Amino acid sequence: MNIVREPESRFIKLRCPKCKNEQIVFGKSATTVKCLVCEKVISEPTGGKSRVKARVLEVLQ
């Protein structure tokens, strides 16, 4: 019997607090993620899960 673990990382849909643009980012990103419209930082790496600086709209499977 093989047990396959589900991945613990997810993609997250965020809304920029400045321009309200919706963007999908990786939950454990290794680089700083900026909004594609206004370039405000919306996610920062921490060595594990990213520090989110925007509103989380949805966690995608």
N, C-alpha and C positions, 0 to 999 in steps of 0.2 A: 504494500500500500504506500503510494507516494503522496505526501502532503505538500501542496504548493501554496506558499504564503502569498497573500495579496500584497501589492505594493503599498507602502505607507505614505508615499508622496502622491500628491494630487495637483491638478490644475485648478486655479481659482479665477473666477471672473470678478474684477475689481472696477469700481467707479471712481474716477479722479475727483478729489474734493474741489479742485479749482475750476475745471472746464466741463465736468460731468461726462467725460468720455469713458466708455466701457472698454475694458481690455482684459485679455486672458493671459495670466502669468503662471509660471511653475511655482509650486508651494515651497520648494527648497532650492531656489535660484542661487547661483554662486556669484552673480554680479548684481550691481545696482540696476533696478528697472525704472525707467522714466516713462511718463505718459507720452504717447506718440504725437499728441496734439500740442500740449503746452510745455512739455519737458520737465514737469514737476516730478520729483522722486516719489514713487508710489510703493516701492518695495526695496528693502535692503537686506543683504546677506548677513547671517549671524553665525554661520558654521553648521547650522542645522536647518530648522524651519526659518523662512524669511520673516523679517519684521515688516508687517504690512502697514502702510501709512495712507490707506484709502479705505473706502467702504467695501466690504465683501458682499457681493450680490449672490454668489452661488459657488458651491464647491462641486467641481465636475468629476465624474467617475472615470 
